[in-house]
Amino acid sequence: MSSHPFNDDPGAAALRERIEQWRRAEPVLRGQRERDIRNADTQASVAWFDGVFRALGPDTSRRDLGLVEQQRLFAKLRRQ
């Protein structure tokens, strides 16, 4: 009986073991993700990100600034 070439390859054995590790870890990681989502404090996260965006520059809390700037650039391109 001939052996399969991958049966003797230590790299293939390590790869099979790594795949098995991820197969066992997947349900644990999925459960942790679901708990993290369920326990997330969305209001605190929004407030934190708002603070970060404000620190980045001028009034980034205005939601229309990007659209206004985009329309200005489009108008400039049309004139060219």
PDB file with one MODEL, atoms N, CA, C and O in Angstrom:
MODEL        1
ATOM      1  N   MET A   1       0.852  -1.171   0.000  1.00  0.00           N
ATOM      2  CA  MET A   1       0.000   0.000   0.000  1.00  0.00           C
ATOM      3  C   MET A   1       0.902   1.240   0.000  1.00  0.00           C
ATOM      4  O   MET A   1       1.821   1.342   0.812  1.00  0.00           O
ATOM      5  N   SER A   2       0.636   2.170  -0.906  1.00  0.00           N
ATOM      6  CA  SER A   2       1.459   3.384  -0.976  1.00  0.00           C
ATOM      7  C   SER A   2       0.884   4.439  -0.050  1.00  0.00           C
ATOM      8  O   SER A   2      -0.328   4.543   0.141  1.00  0.00           O
ATOM      9  N   SER A   3       1.789   5.215   0.514  1.00  0.00           N
ATOM     10  CA  SER A   3       1.323   6.273   1.414  1.00  0.00           C
ATOM     11  C   SER A   3       1.056   7.537   0.613  1.00  0.00           C
ATOM     12  O   SER A   3       1.682   7.784  -0.418  1.00  0.00           O
ATOM     13  N   HIS A   4       0.140   8.309   1.094  1.00  0.00           N
ATOM     14  CA  HIS A   4      -0.187   9.583   0.462  1.00  0.00           C
ATOM     15  C   HIS A   4       0.953  10.558   0.764  1.00  0.00           C
ATOM     16  O   HIS A   4       1.459  10.573   1.887  1.00  0.00           O
ATOM     17  N   PRO A   5       1.372  11.377  -0.220  1.00  0.00           N
ATOM     18  CA  PRO A   5       2.512  12.263   0.013  1.00  0.00           C
ATOM     19  C   PRO A   5       2.289  13.249   1.159  1.00  0.00           C
ATOM     20  O   PRO A   5       3.252  13.652   1.811  1.00  0.00           O
ATOM     21  N   PHE A   6       1.042  13.646   1.418  1.00  0.00           N
ATOM     22  CA  PHE A   6       0.787  14.612   2.487  1.00  0.00           C
ATOM     23  C   PHE A   6       0.858  13.972   3.872  1.00  0.00           C
ATOM     24  O   PHE A   6       1.018  14.672   4.871  1.00  0.00           O
ATOM     25  N   ASN A   7       0.741  12.653   3.936  1.00  0.00           N
ATOM     26  CA  ASN A   7       0.802  11.989   5.236  1.00  0.00           C
ATOM     27  C   ASN A   7       2.180  12.129   5.871  1.00  0.00           C
ATOM     28  O   ASN A   7       2.301  12.097   7.095  1.00  0.00           O
ATOM     29  N   ASP A   8       3.210  12.282   5.061  1.00  0.00           N
ATOM     30  CA  ASP A   8       4.574  12.384   5.570  1.00  0.00           C
ATOM     31  C   ASP A   8       5.054  13.824   5.696  1.00  0.00           C
ATOM     32  O   ASP A   8       6.164  14.062   6.171  1.00  0.00           O
ATOM     33  N   ASP A   9       4.237  14.787   5.278  1.00  0.00           N
ATOM     34  CA  ASP A   9       4.638  16.192   5.270  1.00  0.00           C
ATOM     35  C   ASP A   9       4.334  16.821   6.627  1.00  0.00           C
ATOM     36  O   ASP A   9       3.165  16.948   6.993  1.00  0.00           O
ATOM     37  N   PRO A  10       5.381  17.224   7.393  1.00  0.00           N
ATOM     38  CA  PRO A  10       5.117  17.837   8.698  1.00  0.00           C
ATOM     39  C   PRO A  10       4.333  19.144   8.582  1.00  0.00           C
ATOM     40  O   PRO A  10       3.570  19.482   9.486  1.00  0.00           O
ATOM     41  N   GLY A  11       4.506  19.872   7.500  1.00  0.00           N
ATOM     42  CA  GLY A  11       3.743  21.110   7.309  1.00  0.00           C
ATOM     43  C   GLY A  11       2.263  20.828   7.157  1.00  0.00           C
ATOM     44  O   GLY A  11       1.427  21.568   7.676  1.00  0.00           O
ATOM     45  N   ALA A  12       1.935  19.753   6.443  1.00  0.00           N
ATOM     46  CA  ALA A  12       0.528  19.382   6.265  1.00  0.00           C
ATOM     47  C   ALA A  12      -0.084  18.949   7.583  1.00  0.00           C
ATOM     48  O   ALA A  12      -1.239  19.268   7.865  1.00  0.00           O
ATOM     49  N   ALA A  13       0.680  18.222   8.398  1.00  0.00           N
ATOM     50  CA  ALA A  13       0.175  17.799   9.708  1.00  0.00           C
ATOM     51  C   ALA A  13      -0.091  19.024  10.589  1.00  0.00           C
ATOM     52  O   ALA A  13      -1.106  19.084  11.283  1.00  0.00           O
ATOM     53  N   ALA A  14       0.817  19.993  10.558  1.00  0.00           N
ATOM     54  CA  ALA A  14       0.628  21.214  11.344  1.00  0.00           C
ATOM     55  C   ALA A  14      -0.588  21.977  10.843  1.00  0.00           C
ATOM     56  O   ALA A  14      -1.341  22.535  11.642  1.00  0.00           O
ATOM     57  N   LEU A  15      -0.788  22.007   9.534  1.00  0.00           N
ATOM     58  CA  LEU A  15      -1.950  22.687   8.960  1.00  0.00           C
ATOM     59  C   LEU A  15      -3.241  22.000   9.393  1.00  0.00           C
ATOM     60  O   LEU A  15      -4.207  22.666   9.764  1.00  0.00           O
ATOM     61  N   ARG A  16      -3.259  20.655   9.347  1.00  0.00           N
ATOM     62  CA  ARG A  16      -4.453  19.927   9.793  1.00  0.00           C
ATOM     63  C   ARG A  16      -4.753  20.228  11.266  1.00  0.00           C
ATOM     64  O   ARG A  16      -5.914  20.400  11.636  1.00  0.00           O
ATOM     65  N   GLU A  17      -3.718  20.293  12.106  1.00  0.00           N
ATOM     66  CA  GLU A  17      -3.910  20.594  13.521  1.00  0.00           C
ATOM     67  C   GLU A  17      -4.452  22.006  13.713  1.00  0.00           C
ATOM     68  O   GLU A  17      -5.336  22.227  14.541  1.00  0.00           O
ATOM     69  N   ARG A  18      -3.927  22.954  12.956  1.00  0.00           N
ATOM     70  CA  ARG A  18      -4.402  24.340  13.054  1.00  0.00           C
ATOM     71  C   ARG A  18      -5.873  24.438  12.643  1.00  0.00           C
ATOM     72  O   ARG A  18      -6.655  25.144  13.281  1.00  0.00           O
ATOM     73  N   ILE A  19      -6.241  23.733  11.584  1.00  0.00           N
ATOM     74  CA  ILE A  19      -7.642  23.725  11.138  1.00  0.00           C
ATOM     75  C   ILE A  19      -8.532  23.158  12.230  1.00  0.00           C
ATOM     76  O   ILE A  19      -9.612  23.686  12.494  1.00  0.00           O
ATOM     77  N   GLU A  20      -8.083  22.086  12.864  1.00  0.00           N
ATOM     78  CA  GLU A  20      -8.856  21.481  13.949  1.00  0.00           C
ATOM     79  C   GLU A  20      -8.978  22.437  15.134  1.00  0.00           C
ATOM     80  O   GLU A  20     -10.035  22.505  15.762  1.00  0.00           O
ATOM     81  N   GLN A  21      -7.911  23.179  15.450  1.00  0.00           N
ATOM     82  CA  GLN A  21      -7.969  24.165  16.538  1.00  0.00           C
ATOM     83  C   GLN A  21      -9.024  25.231  16.247  1.00  0.00           C
ATOM     84  O   GLN A  21      -9.806  25.583  17.130  1.00  0.00           O
ATOM     85  N   TRP A  22      -9.052  25.740  15.028  1.00  0.00           N
ATOM     86  CA  TRP A  22     -10.036  26.765  14.670  1.00  0.00           C
ATOM     87  C   TRP A  22     -11.452  26.184  14.680  1.00  0.00           C
ATOM     88  O   TRP A  22     -12.405  26.873  15.046  1.00  0.00           O
ATOM     89  N   ARG A  23     -11.592  24.900  14.273  1.00  0.00           N
ATOM     90  CA  ARG A  23     -12.916  24.266  14.292  1.00  0.00           C
ATOM     91  C   ARG A  23     -13.445  24.203  15.726  1.00  0.00           C
ATOM     92  O   ARG A  23     -14.631  24.436  15.961  1.00  0.00           O
ATOM     93  N   ARG A  24     -12.570  23.889  16.682  1.00  0.00           N
ATOM     94  CA  ARG A  24     -12.992  23.823  18.086  1.00  0.00           C
ATOM     95  C   ARG A  24     -13.216  25.226  18.663  1.00  0.00           C
ATOM     96  O   ARG A  24     -14.094  25.409  19.507  1.00  0.00           O
ATOM     97  N   ALA A  25     -12.450  26.197  18.229  1.00  0.00           N
ATOM     98  CA  ALA A  25     -12.543  27.551  18.783  1.00  0.00           C
ATOM     99  C   ALA A  25     -13.749  28.319  18.246  1.00  0.00           C
ATOM    100  O   ALA A  25     -14.248  29.224  18.914  1.00  0.00           O
ATOM    101  N   GLU A  26     -14.214  27.976  17.069  1.00  0.00           N
ATOM    102  CA  GLU A  26     -15.267  28.765  16.415  1.00  0.00           C
ATOM    103  C   GLU A  26     -16.512  28.941  17.268  1.00  0.00           C
ATOM    104  O   GLU A  26     -16.987  30.071  17.384  1.00  0.00           O
ATOM    105  N   PRO A  27     -17.075  27.892  17.878  1.00  0.00           N
ATOM    106  CA  PRO A  27     -18.282  28.121  18.691  1.00  0.00           C
ATOM    107  C   PRO A  27     -18.008  28.987  19.926  1.00  0.00           C
ATOM    108  O   PRO A  27     -18.867  29.761  20.347  1.00  0.00           O
ATOM    109  N   VAL A  28     -16.827  28.856  20.496  1.00  0.00           N
ATOM    110  CA  VAL A  28     -16.465  29.672  21.657  1.00  0.00           C
ATOM    111  C   VAL A  28     -16.360  31.141  21.249  1.00  0.00           C
ATOM    112  O   VAL A  28     -16.870  32.024  21.939  1.00  0.00           O
ATOM    113  N   LEU A  29     -15.695  31.391  20.121  1.00  0.00           N
ATOM    114  CA  LEU A  29     -15.550  32.762  19.629  1.00  0.00           C
ATOM    115  C   LEU A  29     -16.898  33.355  19.232  1.00  0.00           C
ATOM    116  O   LEU A  29     -17.159  34.532  19.484  1.00  0.00           O
ATOM    117  N   ARG A  30     -17.750  32.548  18.616  1.00  0.00           N
ATOM    118  CA  ARG A  30     -19.080  33.028  18.236  1.00  0.00           C
ATOM    119  C   ARG A  30     -19.876  33.415  19.477  1.00  0.00           C
ATOM    120  O   ARG A  30     -20.537  34.454  19.495  1.00  0.00           O
ATOM    121  N   GLY A  31     -19.814  32.587  20.509  1.00  0.00           N
ATOM    122  CA  GLY A  31     -20.510  32.896  21.755  1.00  0.00           C
ATOM    123  C   GLY A  31     -20.004  34.181  22.391  1.00  0.00           C
ATOM    124  O   GLY A  31     -20.794  34.987  22.882  1.00  0.00           O
ATOM    125  N   GLN A  32     -18.685  34.375  22.384  1.00  0.00           N
ATOM    126  CA  GLN A  32     -18.116  35.604  22.947  1.00  0.00           C
ATOM    127  C   GLN A  32     -18.572  36.820  22.152  1.00  0.00           C
ATOM    128  O   GLN A  32     -18.905  37.853  22.733  1.00  0.00           O
ATOM    129  N   ARG A  33     -18.589  36.705  20.834  1.00  0.00           N
ATOM    130  CA  ARG A  33     -19.039  37.816  19.986  1.00  0.00           C
ATOM    131  C   ARG A  33     -20.490  38.178  20.309  1.00  0.00           C
ATOM    132  O   ARG A  33     -20.826  39.354  20.446  1.00  0.00           O
ATOM    133  N   GLU A  34     -21.343  37.164  20.428  1.00  0.00           N
ATOM    134  CA  GLU A  34     -22.755  37.415  20.736  1.00  0.00           C
ATOM    135  C   GLU A  34     -22.912  38.078  22.109  1.00  0.00           C
ATOM    136  O   GLU A  34     -23.737  38.978  22.267  1.00  0.00           O
ATOM    137  N   ARG A  35     -22.128  37.643  23.102  1.00  0.00           N
ATOM    138  CA  ARG A  35     -22.185  38.283  24.427  1.00  0.00           C
ATOM    139  C   ARG A  35     -21.706  39.734  24.344  1.00  0.00           C
ATOM    140  O   ARG A  35     -22.299  40.625  24.952  1.00  0.00           O
ATOM    141  N   ASP A  36     -20.634  39.962  23.591  1.00  0.00           N
ATOM    142  CA  ASP A  36     -20.116  41.330  23.442  1.00  0.00           C
ATOM    143  C   ASP A  36     -21.159  42.250  22.812  1.00  0.00           C
ATOM    144  O   ASP A  36     -21.342  43.385  23.250  1.00  0.00           O
ATOM    145  N   ILE A  37     -21.833  41.758  21.791  1.00  0.00           N
ATOM    146  CA  ILE A  37     -22.864  42.568  21.116  1.00  0.00           C
ATOM    147  C   ILE A  37     -24.019  42.836  22.083  1.00  0.00           C
ATOM    148  O   ILE A  37     -24.493  43.966  22.193  1.00  0.00           O
ATOM    149  N   ARG A  38     -24.465  41.796  22.777  1.00  0.00           N
ATOM    150  CA  ARG A  38     -25.591  41.936  23.713  1.00  0.00           C
ATOM    151  C   ARG A  38     -25.267  42.908  24.845  1.00  0.00           C
ATOM    152  O   ARG A  38     -26.146  43.638  25.301  1.00  0.00           O
ATOM    153  N   ASN A  39     -24.030  42.923  25.295  1.00  0.00           N
ATOM    154  CA  ASN A  39     -23.645  43.754  26.440  1.00  0.00           C
ATOM    155  C   ASN A  39     -23.056  45.109  26.045  1.00  0.00           C
ATOM    156  O   ASN A  39     -22.645  45.879  26.913  1.00  0.00           O
ATOM    157  N   ALA A  40     -23.013  45.402  24.767  1.00  0.00           N
ATOM    158  CA  ALA A  40     -22.413  46.660  24.309  1.00  0.00           C
ATOM    159  C   ALA A  40     -23.223  47.852  24.803  1.00  0.00           C
ATOM    160  O   ALA A  40     -24.453  47.824  24.814  1.00  0.00           O
ATOM    161  N   ASP A  41     -22.517  48.888  25.209  1.00  0.00           N
ATOM    162  CA  ASP A  41     -23.153  50.139  25.622  1.00  0.00           C
ATOM    163  C   ASP A  41     -23.089  51.088  24.422  1.00  0.00           C
ATOM    164  O   ASP A  41     -22.132  51.847  24.262  1.00  0.00           O
ATOM    165  N   THR A  42     -24.119  51.029  23.591  1.00  0.00           N
ATOM    166  CA  THR A  42     -24.120  51.783  22.338  1.00  0.00           C
ATOM    167  C   THR A  42     -24.038  53.284  22.587  1.00  0.00           C
ATOM    168  O   THR A  42     -23.312  53.985  21.882  1.00  0.00           O
ATOM    169  N   GLN A  43     -24.764  53.783  23.570  1.00  0.00           N
ATOM    170  CA  GLN A  43     -24.737  55.226  23.853  1.00  0.00           C
ATOM    171  C   GLN A  43     -23.333  55.685  24.240  1.00  0.00           C
ATOM    172  O   GLN A  43     -22.880  56.739  23.795  1.00  0.00           O
ATOM    173  N   ALA A  44     -22.651  54.905  25.058  1.00  0.00           N
ATOM    174  CA  ALA A  44     -21.287  55.272  25.461  1.00  0.00           C
ATOM    175  C   ALA A  44     -20.348  55.236  24.258  1.00  0.00           C
ATOM    176  O   ALA A  44     -19.471  56.089  24.126  1.00  0.00           O
ATOM    177  N   SER A  45     -20.532  54.256  23.389  1.00  0.00           N
ATOM    178  CA  SER A  45     -19.687  54.158  22.193  1.00  0.00           C
ATOM    179  C   SER A  45     -19.898  55.350  21.266  1.00  0.00           C
ATOM    180  O   SER A  45     -18.938  55.918  20.748  1.00  0.00           O
ATOM    181  N   VAL A  46     -21.155  55.724  21.062  1.00  0.00           N
ATOM    182  CA  VAL A  46     -21.451  56.872  20.202  1.00  0.00           C
ATOM    183  C   VAL A  46     -20.843  58.138  20.794  1.00  0.00           C
ATOM    184  O   VAL A  46     -20.267  58.948  20.068  1.00  0.00           O
ATOM    185  N   ALA A  47     -20.967  58.310  22.089  1.00  0.00           N
ATOM    186  CA  ALA A  47     -20.394  59.498  22.736  1.00  0.00           C
ATOM    187  C   ALA A  47     -18.873  59.498  22.597  1.00  0.00           C
ATOM    188  O   ALA A  47     -18.275  60.546  22.354  1.00  0.00           O
ATOM    189  N   TRP A  48     -18.250  58.344  22.748  1.00  0.00           N
ATOM    190  CA  TRP A  48     -16.792  58.264  22.620  1.00  0.00           C
ATOM    191  C   TRP A  48     -16.366  58.626  21.202  1.00  0.00           C
ATOM    192  O   TRP A  48     -15.448  59.423  21.013  1.00  0.00           O
ATOM    193  N   PHE A  49     -17.031  58.042  20.202  1.00  0.00           N
ATOM    194  CA  PHE A  49     -16.675  58.341  18.815  1.00  0.00           C
ATOM    195  C   PHE A  49     -16.937  59.803  18.481  1.00  0.00           C
ATOM    196  O   PHE A  49     -16.170  60.416  17.738  1.00  0.00           O
ATOM    197  N   ASP A  50     -18.008  60.363  19.019  1.00  0.00           N
ATOM    198  CA  ASP A  50     -18.286  61.777  18.781  1.00  0.00           C
ATOM    199  C   ASP A  50     -17.124  62.624  19.293  1.00  0.00           C
ATOM    200  O   ASP A  50     -16.691  63.563  18.626  1.00  0.00           O
ATOM    201  N   GLY A  51     -16.624  62.289  20.475  1.00  0.00           N
ATOM    202  CA  GLY A  51     -15.483  63.017  21.017  1.00  0.00           C
ATOM    203  C   GLY A  51     -14.253  62.889  20.149  1.00  0.00           C
ATOM    204  O   GLY A  51     -13.517  63.858  19.962  1.00  0.00           O
ATOM    205  N   VAL A  52     -14.023  61.701  19.617  1.00  0.00           N
ATOM    206  CA  VAL A  52     -12.867  61.478  18.734  1.00  0.00           C
ATOM    207  C   VAL A  52     -13.020  62.320  17.471  1.00  0.00           C
ATOM    208  O   VAL A  52     -12.076  62.993  17.057  1.00  0.00           O
ATOM    209  N   PHE A  53     -14.199  62.287  16.859  1.00  0.00           N
ATOM    210  CA  PHE A  53     -14.397  63.042  15.619  1.00  0.00           C
ATOM    211  C   PHE A  53     -14.270  64.542  15.854  1.00  0.00           C
ATOM    212  O   PHE A  53     -13.729  65.260  15.013  1.00  0.00           O
ATOM    213  N   ARG A  54     -14.761  65.010  16.981  1.00  0.00           N
ATOM    214  CA  ARG A  54     -14.634  66.443  17.293  1.00  0.00           C
ATOM    215  C   ARG A  54     -13.167  66.820  17.454  1.00  0.00           C
ATOM    216  O   ARG A  54     -12.763  67.917  17.066  1.00  0.00           O
ATOM    217  N   ALA A  55     -12.374  65.931  18.016  1.00  0.00           N
ATOM    218  CA  ALA A  55     -10.948  66.210  18.218  1.00  0.00           C
ATOM    219  C   ALA A  55     -10.188  66.235  16.887  1.00  0.00           C
ATOM    220  O   ALA A  55      -9.103  66.810  16.802  1.00  0.00           O
ATOM    221  N   LEU A  56     -10.749  65.619  15.862  1.00  0.00           N
ATOM    222  CA  LEU A  56     -10.066  65.542  14.566  1.00  0.00           C
ATOM    223  C   LEU A  56     -10.114  66.838  13.777  1.00  0.00           C
ATOM    224  O   LEU A  56      -9.269  67.062  12.910  1.00  0.00           O
ATOM    225  N   GLY A  57     -11.062  67.673  14.053  1.00  0.00           N
ATOM    226  CA  GLY A  57     -11.127  68.896  13.273  1.00  0.00           C
ATOM    227  C   GLY A  57     -12.394  69.677  13.501  1.00  0.00           C
ATOM    228  O   GLY A  57     -13.111  69.453  14.477  1.00  0.00           O
ATOM    229  N   PRO A  58     -12.666  70.590  12.604  1.00  0.00           N
ATOM    230  CA  PRO A  58     -13.832  71.461  12.761  1.00  0.00           C
ATOM    231  C   PRO A  58     -15.134  70.674  12.709  1.00  0.00           C
ATOM    232  O   PRO A  58     -15.240  69.652  12.031  1.00  0.00           O
ATOM    233  N   ASP A  59     -16.077  71.155  13.409  1.00  0.00           N
ATOM    234  CA  ASP A  59     -17.429  70.620  13.585  1.00  0.00           C
ATOM    235  C   ASP A  59     -17.780  69.404  12.733  1.00  0.00           C
ATOM    236  O   ASP A  59     -18.537  69.506  11.768  1.00  0.00           O
ATOM    237  N   THR A  60     -17.229  68.273  13.095  1.00  0.00           N
ATOM    238  CA  THR A  60     -17.540  67.037  12.381  1.00  0.00           C
ATOM    239  C   THR A  60     -18.868  66.443  12.820  1.00  0.00           C
ATOM    240  O   THR A  60     -19.290  65.418  12.283  1.00  0.00           O
ATOM    241  N   SER A  61     -19.529  67.064  13.780  1.00  0.00           N
ATOM    242  CA  SER A  61     -20.825  66.546  14.206  1.00  0.00           C
ATOM    243  C   SER A  61     -21.917  66.893  13.196  1.00  0.00           C
ATOM    244  O   SER A  61     -22.987  66.286  13.204  1.00  0.00           O
ATOM    245  N   ARG A  62     -21.648  67.871  12.324  1.00  0.00           N
ATOM    246  CA  ARG A  62     -22.634  68.205  11.288  1.00  0.00           C
ATOM    247  C   ARG A  62     -22.619  67.116  10.242  1.00  0.00           C
ATOM    248  O   ARG A  62     -21.582  66.832   9.643  1.00  0.00           O
ATOM    249  N   ARG A  63     -23.749  66.516  10.027  1.00  0.00           N
ATOM    250  CA  ARG A  63     -23.832  65.368   9.125  1.00  0.00           C
ATOM    251  C   ARG A  63     -23.868  65.778   7.652  1.00  0.00           C
ATOM    252  O   ARG A  63     -23.681  64.925   6.784  1.00  0.00           O
ATOM    253  N   ASP A  64     -24.101  67.045   7.346  1.00  0.00           N
ATOM    254  CA  ASP A  64     -24.210  67.459   5.953  1.00  0.00           C
ATOM    255  C   ASP A  64     -22.885  67.929   5.362  1.00  0.00           C
ATOM    256  O   ASP A  64     -22.810  68.173   4.158  1.00  0.00           O
ATOM    257  N   LEU A  65     -21.847  68.061   6.168  1.00  0.00           N
ATOM    258  CA  LEU A  65     -20.595  68.619   5.661  1.00  0.00           C
ATOM    259  C   LEU A  65     -20.009  67.795   4.523  1.00  0.00           C
ATOM    260  O   LEU A  65     -19.537  68.361   3.537  1.00  0.00           O
ATOM    261  N   GLY A  66     -20.030  66.497   4.636  1.00  0.00           N
ATOM    262  CA  GLY A  66     -19.477  65.655   3.580  1.00  0.00           C
ATOM    263  C   GLY A  66     -20.235  65.804   2.279  1.00  0.00           C
ATOM    264  O   GLY A  66     -19.626  65.898   1.213  1.00  0.00           O
ATOM    265  N   LEU A  67     -21.548  65.828   2.350  1.00  0.00           N
ATOM    266  CA  LEU A  67     -22.368  65.965   1.154  1.00  0.00           C
ATOM    267  C   LEU A  67     -22.177  67.337   0.518  1.00  0.00           C
ATOM    268  O   LEU A  67     -22.068  67.450  -0.703  1.00  0.00           O
ATOM    269  N   VAL A  68     -22.135  68.373   1.341  1.00  0.00           N
ATOM    270  CA  VAL A  68     -21.922  69.719   0.823  1.00  0.00           C
ATOM    271  C   VAL A  68     -20.576  69.802   0.114  1.00  0.00           C
ATOM    272  O   VAL A  68     -20.482  70.346  -0.986  1.00  0.00           O
ATOM    273  N   GLU A  69     -19.553  69.272   0.730  1.00  0.00           N
ATOM    274  CA  GLU A  69     -18.217  69.278   0.125  1.00  0.00           C
ATOM    275  C   GLU A  69     -18.203  68.468  -1.170  1.00  0.00           C
ATOM    276  O   GLU A  69     -17.584  68.881  -2.151  1.00  0.00           O
ATOM    277  N   GLN A  70     -18.867  67.339  -1.178  1.00  0.00           N
ATOM    278  CA  GLN A  70     -18.932  66.516  -2.392  1.00  0.00           C
ATOM    279  C   GLN A  70     -19.619  67.284  -3.517  1.00  0.00           C
ATOM    280  O   GLN A  70     -19.140  67.273  -4.650  1.00  0.00           O
ATOM    281  N   GLN A  71     -20.730  67.946  -3.221  1.00  0.00           N
ATOM    282  CA  GLN A  71     -21.440  68.700  -4.246  1.00  0.00           C
ATOM    283  C   GLN A  71     -20.588  69.859  -4.764  1.00  0.00           C
ATOM    284  O   GLN A  71     -20.618  70.165  -5.956  1.00  0.00           O
ATOM    285  N   ARG A  72     -19.825  70.506  -3.873  1.00  0.00           N
ATOM    286  CA  ARG A  72     -18.934  71.584  -4.297  1.00  0.00           C
ATOM    287  C   ARG A  72     -17.887  71.051  -5.271  1.00  0.00           C
ATOM    288  O   ARG A  72     -17.596  71.686  -6.284  1.00  0.00           O
ATOM    289  N   LEU A  73     -17.325  69.890  -4.964  1.00  0.00           N
ATOM    290  CA  LEU A  73     -16.309  69.305  -5.859  1.00  0.00           C
ATOM    291  C   LEU A  73     -16.922  68.902  -7.196  1.00  0.00           C
ATOM    292  O   LEU A  73     -16.303  69.103  -8.241  1.00  0.00           O
ATOM    293  N   PHE A  74     -18.135  68.333  -7.179  1.00  0.00           N
ATOM    294  CA  PHE A  74     -18.786  67.956  -8.428  1.00  0.00           C
ATOM    295  C   PHE A  74     -19.034  69.193  -9.299  1.00  0.00           C
ATOM    296  O   PHE A  74     -18.813  69.158 -10.510  1.00  0.00           O
ATOM    297  N   ALA A  75     -19.495  70.286  -8.679  1.00  0.00           N
ATOM    298  CA  ALA A  75     -19.751  71.519  -9.428  1.00  0.00           C
ATOM    299  C   ALA A  75     -18.444  72.043 -10.031  1.00  0.00           C
ATOM    300  O   ALA A  75     -18.426  72.501 -11.174  1.00  0.00           O
ATOM    301  N   LYS A  76     -17.375  71.977  -9.281  1.00  0.00           N
ATOM    302  CA  LYS A  76     -16.067  72.419  -9.786  1.00  0.00           C
ATOM    303  C   LYS A  76     -15.639  71.568 -10.988  1.00  0.00           C
ATOM    304  O   LYS A  76     -15.131  72.100 -11.975  1.00  0.00           O
ATOM    305  N   LEU A  77     -15.844  70.256 -10.905  1.00  0.00           N
ATOM    306  CA  LEU A  77     -15.483  69.366 -12.007  1.00  0.00           C
ATOM    307  C   LEU A  77     -16.324  69.644 -13.250  1.00  0.00           C
ATOM    308  O   LEU A  77     -15.818  69.566 -14.370  1.00  0.00           O
ATOM    309  N   ARG A  78     -17.617  69.972 -13.060  1.00  0.00           N
ATOM    310  CA  ARG A  78     -18.479  70.268 -14.210  1.00  0.00           C
ATOM    311  C   ARG A  78     -18.006  71.525 -14.942  1.00  0.00           C
ATOM    312  O   ARG A  78     -18.107  71.612 -16.166  1.00  0.00           O
ATOM    313  N   ARG A  79     -17.485  72.506 -14.180  1.00  0.00           N
ATOM    314  CA  ARG A  79     -17.026  73.757 -14.796  1.00  0.00           C
ATOM    315  C   ARG A  79     -15.729  73.570 -15.583  1.00  0.00           C
ATOM    316  O   ARG A  79     -15.420  74.378 -16.460  1.00  0.00           O
ATOM    317  N   GLN A  80     -14.981  72.535 -15.288  1.00  0.00           N
ATOM    318  CA  GLN A  80     -13.687  72.337 -15.957  1.00  0.00           C
ATOM    319  C   GLN A  80     -13.828  71.782 -17.354  1.00  0.00           C
ATOM    320  O   GLN A  80     -12.826  71.565 -18.035  1.00  0.00           O
TER     321      GLN A  80
ENDMDL
END
